[in-house]
Amino acid sequence: MFGRHKPLWGKKTRLKSSYDAVIIGGGLHGLATAYFLARDHDLTNVAVIEKRYIGFGGGGRNTAIVRANQRTSQNVPLYKEALALWPVLTRELDYNLMFFNCGNLNLMHSEAAMNAARMNVATAQFHGVESHLIDAKQCKELIPALNISDDITYPILGAMYHPPGGIVRHDAVVWGLAKGAARHGVHIHQQTAVTGIGVANGQIVSVETDRGKIHTPRVLLAAGGYSAAISYHMLGIKLPISVLTIQAMVTQPLKPILNHVVSSGTYHAYANQTLKGEIATGAHMDPWPNYTTQTTAYYIKHQAEALAEMLPCLRGVKFMRHWAGLADMTPDMAPIMDGNAPLKGYFMNCGWGYFGFKSCAAAGKYMARFMATGNCPDMLKPFTLRRFAQHRLMGETAALMSYSPDN
Ligand SMILES: Cc1cc2nc3c(=O)[nH]c(=O)nc-3n(C[C@H](O)[C@H](O)[C@H](O)COP(=O)(O)OP(=O)(O)OC[C@H]3O[C@@H](n4cnc5c(N)ncnc54)[C@H](O)[C@@H]3O)c2cc1C
């Protein structure tokens, strides 16, 4: 399929028999890490191995929402840095990532949720991230189309308002990072699946692919929803990750009506208006683990009902496309970023669940530093795999469940 075409990021490269590092997965985190390995550490003899095409996973399926107001002190600084990197990367990659910092509103529908949001806002402000608690009237001033009447299933009491958040064009991020990495000499091999990982004396030595063996002392697992299966079946290392399906959809294009990202954990729905005018909306996650990327009629009905209550002007608007992707969820909804244990040369950057788009730039930067130096940067220390065995889980589930199931 890709045989005759020149890839967008430059010339096609030959699959070599040895690289200094092999990255499994041409998604957001694989490409971001490859880019920073080459840019910051001069580690350019690197291969990104992608079984389908770059952006095949969550990278090309997400709803493009970015923000930095996560729940915990371990997470907020990472997401803050990631948010600040979008304009920097746009310039550096010379690629328009279409960052639109329109601001995010996470709606609250109960006093309990408002109290939870107070804690969240305090954590964000402590870390210098702009976040405010606003009441229903202020929500309406920001989004006139919002229904703040009492006569809906879950009346809106207020919102957590995060002005610096917004949306970034997801496929542009994938292509821009691929272009940036390739410009520095990284090889990107599409249509190439990793089928095994070689180990000798507790050290990574090679990667098997369906196009041949590659010798390498370092491997990064960045295979999104497939990471846990790869780690277990190829290395026998179990990761506490459940794979769930997330669905999303877009409406027909409309005139501008929604100039912020709005989300509600209670309605289990979020929406933003794309630059084309479509309302991109999502949040539904199938509750049972599975690897399907099928959508369901149940979800379409749910989404129509939720949007019709929150934004009544959308009644009668047509859904044009719907799709699904995989979310690799850890028990505390924070990622696993680790390296060198239990195998030397084995690095992991996975378990991103709902949050892997907004974080990819900063996570890639620090993961690259970890891989190049062998020392775990302070920013990544809370995200070890060991935290699960040591019962040191983070409270990021609160960033999602109590009031913000979105993105
Ligand atoms: C519908 C939906 C909406 C979302 N919305 C948001 C959002 O608004 N904001 C946000 O921050 N996040 C969002 N996410 C989550 C985000 O997309 C993911 O967290 C992110 O894509 C994870 O990035 P990744 O690089 O780890 O994995 P991916 O981007 O999934 O990339 C992994 C890649 O690995 C490849 N691969 C797998 N197995 C192999 C193998 N054996 N050999 C070679 N390659 C392999 C896959 O083909 C894939 O391309 C959403 C996800 C979905 C599905």
The ligand as an ORCA input file, in Angstrom:
! r2SCAN-3c Opt
* xyz 0 1
  C     -11.867      8.442     20.645
  C     -10.682      8.901     21.449
  C     -10.643     10.214     21.916
  C      -9.535     10.661     22.648
  N      -9.464     11.980     22.985
  C      -8.367     12.453     23.611
  C      -8.231     13.852     23.861
  O      -9.109     14.641     23.484
  N      -7.118     14.281     24.516
  C      -6.127     13.410     24.929
  O      -5.166     13.845     25.560
  N      -6.198     12.080     24.638
  C      -7.287     11.588     23.993
  N      -7.365     10.252     23.688
  C      -6.286      9.358     24.118
  C      -5.062      9.421     23.200
  O      -5.431      9.333     21.858
  C      -4.105      8.276     23.561
  O      -3.831      8.332     24.948
  C      -2.804      8.392     22.757
  O      -3.051      8.221     21.390
  C      -1.776      7.391     23.235
  O      -0.621      7.595     22.445
  P       0.413      6.418     22.215
  O       1.516      6.954     21.416
  O       0.705      5.795     23.549
  O      -0.414      5.314     21.409
  P      -1.043      5.373     19.944
  O      -1.193      6.770     19.488
  O      -2.259      4.506     19.989
  O       0.074      4.668     19.054
  C       0.457      3.333     19.246
  C       0.911      2.771     17.909
  O       1.542      1.503     18.123
  C       1.311      0.704     16.990
  N       1.566     -0.704     17.314
  C       0.824     -1.505     18.116
  N       1.355     -2.746     18.155
  C       2.462     -2.723     17.370
  C       3.436     -3.705     17.008
  N       3.374     -4.968     17.439
  N       4.437     -3.331     16.178
  C       4.524     -2.052     15.714
  N       3.616     -1.101     16.024
  C       2.611     -1.418     16.832
  C      -0.158      1.014     16.662
  O      -0.473      0.660     15.330
  C      -0.234      2.514     16.935
  O      -0.055      3.272     15.755
  C      -8.464      9.760     22.957
  C      -8.504      8.445     22.495
  C      -9.590      8.021     21.733
  C      -9.598      6.606     21.223
*
